[in-house]
Amino acid sequence: RRSAGRGAAAGPPSGAKGAAGGMRSAGGGAGGRQDFGFHGCGDHRQDLQQFVSKNCLDVRTQEALETLSEVEQKKVMGTDGGPNSFVLIDKVANPNAVVMSRLRTAQR
């Protein structure tokens, strides 16, 4: 029994290792590189509308975002080519909180 258990346990981890290793190199590396250098569609107002829409931002967050300069808005949205991600809805629990935090950082 122990031999079979070890054999069975040894099989999946080696398979999982290979799959995870592939995912790390493809997902982690490519994902990080995709976020950097994003400059939007070229129309800042359209980028702003899409950012609000795609991330389901509430009115309070949208209004706060609109008080920023265009340069600050681009930093918050990640369309300045920096590390911030444009799409938050699938990556964070509360996109409104993340955007508000980014707003405070951009205003410093």
N, C-alpha and C positions, 0 to 999 in steps of 0.2 A: 504494500500500500504506500509506504513512504517513497519508494522509488517512483511509482506511478505519479504520486502527488508532486514530487520534485520535477519529474519530467514534464508534467502538464504545466506546472508553474514556470518551468524554464522556457517553454515554448512561447507563450504569450508575451512575457517581458521582452524577449529578444525581438519579436515582431513589433511590439509597441515601441521599443527603442528606435527601430528603423523608421517607423511612421512618424514618431515625434521628432526625430532628428531631421527628417525631410521637411516637416512642418515648420520647425524652428528656422531653418535656413531659408526656406521660401517665404514664409509668412512674416517672421520677425524682421528679416533684412529688407525685403521688398516693401513691407508695410511702412517701415520707418522712412525709407527713401521716397515713397510716394507722397507722404505728408509734407516733406520739405520741398520747397520750390513751387508749391501750388499758387497760382496767381489769379484764379477765378476765370471768368469768361471774357473779361475785358471791359465789361459794363459794370461799374461799381454799384450802381443802384440795383441792378438785377441781381448781383451777387448778394447784396444785403437782403433783398427780399427772399432769395432762395435760402440763405442762411437761417433766417427767421422761420420760414416755412418748413424746411427739412428737419429742423431741430425742435419744432413745435414750441417755440418760445412764447411765453405769455406777454401780455401787453406791457407790463411793468418793465420787463427785461428789454423788450423791443424799444420802448421809449428811452430807456437808459442808454442803449446802444446808439440811438439816433442823436443823442446829445454830444457824442464824441466827434472829433475831427475825422476826416476820411482816412488819414494815416493811422489813427488809433483804431478805427473800425476794422481796417485791414489786418492789424495785429491781432485783434480779438477773433476775427473770423479765420485767420490763418492764410489769407490771400496775399500776404506780404512776402510769402516764401519762407516764413519762419516755421517753428515747430508745432504751432497750434493746428489742430485738425478742424476741417470745415464741417464735417458731419460728426455730431456728438451723440445723436439719439440712440445709436446702437452700441455706443462705447462707454457711456456713463449713466449713472442712475438718475441724475438730475441735471439736464442740460442748462436750465435756468441758473442754477447755482454756479456751474462752471463758467458760464458767460459772465455772470456778475463778478466772479473772482478775476476773470481776465480783464474786465473793465477797470477794476481797481488797480490792477498791475499796469495796464496801459496808461493810466492817468498819472503814474508816478514819474 
